[in-house]
Amino acid sequence: MKKKRKNKIKIILALVLFLLIAGSIAIFCCKNNGDHFEVDNILLKFSIKENSELIKKINIKNLNTQEPFQINIENIDFISVDKNNFYIEKGETEEISLLINSNSIEPEVYIGRIKIISEEEKTIPIIIEVESRNNVFDNRLNMFYTDVSPEETLNYEVKIFDLYGGGKKEIKLITYIRDFSGKNFFSSEDDFVVDNQISLSKNIKIPKELKYGDYVLINEVKYEESLVSSTNLFSVVKKDLESTNSLFFIIGIFGLFFIISVILFIYSINSRDKLIVDLQKQYKFESKKQRELIKEEEKKNFKKLNNNEKKEYKKEVHKIMNKRLNELKNIHKKRLEKARKIKKSGKKDELKKQLENWKKQGYNTNVLEKKYKMPDVKEIKRKIKNWKKQGYNTDILNSR
C-alpha cells in the first residue's frame, strides 16, 4: 500500500516538474518583449488565524531601464508593505514584504488586489481566509471544472470534517460568489448535521450579471463561535472558442500555472485529509476500547454486589469513564494542534515521522487506567455498610 502511494506521489511530482519546464520554455519563447517588469506571483492566497500576523514576499524584476515603482493595496486595509515607492535598476530584482495583521479583524474571507505601477501596470489578486483561532471543523472545496459560461451551472464538492468528534453537531454552511473588487453576486445559507464528516455535491447557476472574468467561490462553515473558510478561483468565459492568438496564449499560460496550483493543492489537501482521518480513527478506536474495558469490568464486578451497592458502583464507574474519555480527548486535541504547526512549517518528512510515532505510541492507556482506577468492590461495600451504621436509608440509592 505504501509503495503504491509513493509511486503515485512520484508520478504527481514528475508531472508537476514537466509542466514547470514546459511553462518556462513557453514563456521564454513566446514572452512579450514589451513587458517592462516581471512579478513572481499571479495570485496570492493564504489562511491566517484571527488576532495574528503573517509576512509574505513578492519579487519584482525590472526588464527595462531604471524606473520608479509604486505599490497600492485595494479593498484590504489590514495589509501593509515595507515600501510603497522605490526604484529598480535594469535587470535587478526587488523583494517586497507584505505584512498581514488580523488583529481586530472578524473571521471572514477578504478579497482584493495588489497594483504594481511603473511604465506599465500589473495586478495580483489576493484571497485571505481569516479563520477563528479555535476551529472545531475543517472545510475543503473541490471544483469539477473552473471555466463556466454565463447562466451555466457551476458544480463543486464540499468536504467538512469534525476535528474532535464527539457526536452529531449542527452547522451552518454559507456560500458566496465574489469578484476581486469585493462585490457579492450570490449568497446562500444551509443548515446541516455533521457526524464526524460529511461530503456534499453542490451546484450554482451562474448569475446573468456576471461579466467575463475571474471570481471567487467562498464556503464558510459556522459552528457556535468558530468559523472556517475554503475558497476556489473560477472564470466566466465566452461560449464560443474563437479568440486571437494572443488571447489563446494568455489563457494557455494562465491555465498551465492554474493546473500546477490545483495539482499541488489537491496533493496537499489529500495529505491533510488523511492525517485528520488517521488521527480521528485512532482517537475513536481508543475511546471505544476504553468504554468496552470499563463495561467489561463493570459487568464482572456486578455479580459481587447487591442492588444498593450496584447503584453506587455504577455512579462511580460513570465518573471514571468521563475522566478517561476527557483525557483521551485532550491528547487528541494536542496532537492535532502539533500536526498543524508541523504542516504549516512545510516539513513533510517530520509530519510523516510524527504520525508514525503516534500510531506506535497509541494513547498509553496503562497510565490512564492507573490514574483513574476503577472503583474497588470492597470499598463500595464498606461505604454502603458505613452509611447503614450511621443510620442512612440506603434504599434511596434505587432512585438515583
C-alpha positions in Angstrom: 0.0 0.0 0.0 2.8 2.4 1.0 4.7 1.5 -2.2 1.7 2.4 -4.4 1.3 5.7 -2.6 5.0 6.5 -3.1 4.7 5.7 -6.8 1.6 8.0 -7.0 3.5 10.8 -5.4 6.4 10.3 -7.8 4.1 10.5 -10.8 2.5 13.7 -9.5 5.8 15.3 -8.8 7.1 14.3 -12.3 4.0 15.8 -13.9 4.5 19.0 -12.0 8.1 19.2 -13.0 7.2 18.5 -16.6 4.6 21.3 -16.6 7.0 23.7 -14.9 9.7 23.1 -17.6 7.1 23.3 -20.4 5.7 26.5 -18.9 9.2 28.0 -18.6 10.1 27.2 -22.2 6.7 28.6 -23.5 7.2 31.8 -21.5 10.8 32.1 -22.7 10.0 31.5 -26.4 6.7 33.5 -26.5 7.1 36.2 -23.9 6.0 39.7 -25.0 9.2 41.7 -25.3 7.2 44.8 -24.5 7.0 43.9 -20.8 8.7 46.4 -18.5 8.8 44.2 -15.5 8.0 40.7 -14.1 6.3 39.6 -10.9 6.8 36.1 -9.4 3.1 35.7 -8.3 -0.1 35.7 -10.4 -2.3 35.0 -7.3 -1.8 35.4 -3.5 -3.9 33.1 -1.4 -3.4 32.1 2.2 -5.1 31.5 5.5 -4.5 33.3 8.8 -5.9 32.9 12.3 -7.7 35.9 13.8 -5.5 38.2 16.1 -2.2 37.1 14.4 0.3 38.3 11.9 1.8 36.8 8.7 4.5 38.0 6.3 4.5 37.2 2.6 7.1 38.1 0.0 6.8 39.1 -3.7 9.6 39.8 -6.1 9.6 42.4 -8.9 12.2 42.2 -11.7 12.8 45.2 -13.8 13.3 44.3 -17.5 13.7 47.9 -18.8 15.9 50.9 -17.9 15.9 52.2 -14.3 12.3 53.0 -13.4 10.2 54.2 -10.4 7.7 51.8 -8.9 4.6 52.2 -6.8 2.6 49.6 -4.8 -1.1 50.1 -4.0 -3.3 47.7 -2.0 -7.0 47.7 -2.9 -10.0 46.6 -0.8 -8.0 45.1 2.1 -6.9 47.6 4.7 -5.1 45.2 7.1 -2.2 44.6 4.7 0.8 46.9 4.7 4.0 46.9 2.6 7.6 47.7 3.7 8.0 50.1 0.8 5.4 51.9 -1.4 7.7 53.9 -3.7 11.1 52.8 -4.9 13.5 52.5 -7.9 14.8 49.3 -9.5 17.8 49.1 -11.8 17.6 47.3 -15.1 17.9 43.5 -14.6 17.7 43.9 -10.8 15.0 42.3 -8.6 13.4 44.0 -5.6 11.8 41.9 -2.8 8.6 43.4 -1.2 7.3 42.3 2.2 3.6 42.2 2.8 2.5 42.3 6.5 -0.9 40.9 7.1 -2.2 41.8 10.6 -5.6 40.2 11.5 -5.9 41.9 15.0 -9.5 43.1 15.5 -10.5 41.6 12.1 -13.6 39.4 12.1 -13.2 35.8 10.7 -14.2 36.0 7.0 -12.8 35.8 3.5 -11.2 39.0 2.3 -10.6 39.6 -1.4 -8.6 42.4 -3.1 -5.7 43.3 -5.4 -2.1 44.5 -5.3 -1.4 47.0 -8.0 2.2 47.5 -9.2 2.6 50.7 -11.2 5.5 51.7 -13.3 5.7 52.4 -17.0 3.0 49.7 -17.2 0.6 48.4 -14.5 0.2 44.9 -13.3 -2.3 43.5 -10.8 -2.0 40.5 -8.4 -5.3 39.2 -7.0 -5.3 38.4 -3.2 -7.5 36.0 -1.3 -7.1 36.0 2.5 -9.1 33.5 4.7 -9.2 34.8 8.2 -10.3 31.9 10.5 -11.3 31.6 14.1 -8.5 30.7 16.5 -10.1 27.5 17.8 -11.8 25.8 14.9 -14.0 22.7 15.5 -14.3 21.9 11.8 -12.1 21.7 8.7 -13.7 22.7 5.4 -12.4 21.8 1.9 -13.7 22.8 -1.5 -13.1 20.9 -4.8 -14.4 22.2 -8.2 -15.0 19.8 -11.1 -14.1 22.5 -13.6 -13.1 26.1 -13.4 -14.4 27.7 -16.6 -18.1 28.4 -17.0 -20.3 30.4 -19.4 -23.0 32.9 -18.3 -26.1 31.1 -17.0 -24.4 27.7 -16.9 -24.1 25.6 -13.7 -21.0 25.6 -11.5 -20.6 22.2 -10.0 -18.4 21.5 -6.9 -17.9 19.3 -3.8 -17.6 20.4 -0.2 -16.0 18.2 2.4 -16.5 19.0 6.1 -14.5 17.3 8.9 -15.3 17.4 12.6 -11.8 17.7 14.1 -12.8 16.4 17.6 -15.7 14.1 17.0 -18.0 13.6 20.0 -21.3 13.1 18.2 -23.6 15.0 15.8 -23.3 18.8 15.5 -25.5 21.2 13.6 -23.5 23.6 11.4 -24.4 26.4 9.0 -22.8 26.4 5.5 -22.7 29.8 3.9 -21.8 30.2 0.2 -20.8 33.4 -1.8 -19.6 34.3 -5.2 -17.4 37.4 -5.1 -15.3 39.4 -7.5 -11.9 41.0 -6.8 -13.4 44.3 -6.0 -15.2 42.6 -3.1 -18.7 42.7 -4.6 -21.0 39.8 -3.8 -23.1 38.3 -6.7 -24.5 35.3 -4.9 -25.1 34.1 -1.4 -26.9 31.2 0.3 -27.2 29.6 3.7 -27.9 25.9 4.5 -28.1 24.0 7.8 -26.6 20.5 8.1 -26.0 18.0 10.8 -22.4 16.6 10.8 -21.4 13.3 12.4 -17.6 13.2 12.2 -17.6 14.2 8.5 -19.8 14.9 5.5 -19.4 15.3 1.7 -21.8 17.5 -0.3 -22.2 17.8 -4.0 -23.4 21.4 -4.8 -24.2 23.4 -7.8 -24.9 27.1 -8.6 -26.4 28.6 -11.7 -24.1 31.4 -12.8 -26.0 34.8 -12.4 -26.7 36.7 -15.6 -25.0 39.9 -14.3 -21.5 38.2 -14.1 -19.3 39.7 -16.7 -16.4 37.7 -18.3 -13.5 37.5 -15.8 -12.3 35.9 -12.6 -14.4 35.3 -9.5 -14.0 33.5 -6.2 -16.3 30.8 -4.8 -16.4 31.0 -1.0 -17.6 28.4 1.5 -17.8 29.3 5.2 -18.7 26.7 8.0 -20.0 28.3 11.2 -20.4 26.3 14.4 -21.1 28.3 17.6 -18.3 30.8 17.8 -16.0 29.2 15.3 -15.7 29.9 11.5 -13.5 28.1 8.9 -13.4 29.0 5.2 -12.4 27.5 1.9 -12.2 29.2 -1.5 -11.6 28.4 -5.1 -11.0 30.6 -8.2 -13.1 30.2 -11.3 -13.6 32.1 -14.6 -16.7 33.2 -16.6 -15.8 32.8 -20.3 -17.4 33.1 -23.7 -19.3 30.1 -25.1 -17.5 30.1 -28.4 -13.9 29.2 -28.7 -13.0 31.9 -31.2 -10.1 34.1 -30.0 -7.0 35.8 -31.2 -3.6 34.1 -31.0 -2.5 36.5 -28.2 -5.6 35.7 -26.1 -5.1 32.0 -26.7 -1.5 32.3 -25.4 -2.6 34.2 -22.3 -5.3 31.6 -21.5 -2.8 28.8 -22.1 -0.2 30.2 -19.8 -2.7 31.0 -17.1 -4.2 27.5 -17.4 -0.8 25.9 -17.2 0.0 27.6 -13.9 -3.5 27.1 -12.6 -3.2 23.3 -13.3 0.1 23.2 -11.3 -1.5 25.1 -8.4 -4.5 22.7 -8.5 -2.3 19.6 -8.5 -0.2 20.9 -5.6 -3.3 22.0 -3.8 -5.1 18.6 -4.2 -2.0 16.7 -3.1 -1.7 19.0 0.0 -5.4 18.5 0.8 -5.3 14.7 0.4 -2.3 14.6 2.8 -4.0 16.8 5.3 -7.3 14.9 4.9 -5.5 11.6 5.5 -3.8 13.0 8.6 -7.0 14.2 10.1 -8.8 10.9 9.3 -6.0 8.8 10.7 -5.8 10.8 13.9 -9.6 10.7 14.2 -9.7 6.9 13.7 -7.0 6.3 16.3 -8.8 8.6 18.8 -12.2 6.9 18.2 -10.6 3.4 18.4 -9.0 4.2 21.8 -12.2 5.8 23.1 -14.2 2.8 22.1 -11.7 0.4 23.6 -11.9 2.3 27.0 -15.6 2.1 27.0 -15.5 -1.7 26.3 -12.9 -2.3 29.0 -14.9 -0.4 31.6 -18.1 -2.1 30.7 -16.5 -5.5 30.8 -15.0 -4.9 34.3 -18.3 -3.3 35.5 -20.2 -6.4 34.3 -17.8 -8.7 36.1 -18.0 -6.9 39.4 -21.8 -6.5 39.3 -22.1 -10.2 40.2 -20.4 -9.4 43.6 -22.7 -6.6 44.6 -26.3 -6.3 45.9 -28.8 -3.8 44.4 -27.8 -0.9 46.6 -24.2 -1.5 46.1 -24.7 -1.7 42.3 -26.3 1.7 42.2 -23.3 3.3 43.9 -20.8 1.3 41.9 -22.4 2.4 38.6 -22.3 6.0 39.7 -18.5 5.8 40.4 -17.9 4.0 37.2 -19.6 6.8 35.2 -17.3 9.3 36.8 -14.2 7.3 35.9 -15.4 6.8 32.3 -15.9 10.6 31.8 -12.4 11.3 33.2 -10.7 8.8 31.0 -12.5 9.9 27.9 -11.8 13.6 28.6 -8.1 12.7 29.0 -8.1 11.0 25.6 -9.9 14.0 24.0 -7.2 16.4 25.4 -4.4 14.2 24.0 -6.2 14.1 20.6 -6.6 17.9 20.6 -2.9 18.5 21.4 -1.8 16.1 18.6 -4.0 18.0 16.1 -2.5 21.3 17.1 1.1 19.9 16.8 0.3 18.4 13.4 -1.0 21.7 12.1 2.2 23.5 13.3 4.5 21.0 11.6 2.4 21.1 8.4 2.5 24.9 8.4 6.3 24.8 8.5 6.3 22.6 5.4 8.3 19.8 7.0 6.5 16.8 5.3 9.0 14.2 6.4 8.8 15.4 10.0 5.0 15.2 9.8 5.0 11.7 8.5 7.5 10.6 11.2 5.4 12.2 13.9 2.3 10.4 12.6 4.1 7.0 12.6 5.3 7.7 16.2 1.7 8.4 17.4 0.5 5.2 15.8 3.1 3.2 17.6 2.6 5.0 20.9 -1.2 4.8 20.9 -2.6 6.7 23.9 -0.7 4.9 26.7 -3.8 3.8 28.4 -1.9 2.0 31.1 -1.0 5.3 32.6 -4.6 6.5 32.1 -6.0 3.4 33.9 -3.6 3.8 36.8 -4.5 7.5 37.1 -8.3 6.9 37.1 -8.7 3.5 38.7 -12.0 1.5 38.5 -14.0 1.5 41.8 -12.9 -1.1 44.3 -15.8 -3.6 45.1 -14.7 -3.9 48.7 -14.6 -0.1 49.1 -18.1 0.2 47.7 -19.4 -2.5 50.1 -17.6 -0.7 53.0 -19.1 2.6 52.0 -22.7 1.2 52.0 -22.1 -0.6 55.3 -20.9 2.6 56.9 -23.9 4.5 55.6 -26.2 1.9 57.2 -24.3 2.1 60.5 -24.7 5.9 60.5 -28.5 5.5 60.1 -28.8 6.5 56.4 -31.6 4.9 54.4 -29.7 3.2 51.5 -32.9 2.5 49.7 -32.7 6.0 48.2 -29.9 4.7 46.0 -32.6 2.9 44.0 -34.0 6.3 42.9 -30.7 7.6 41.6 
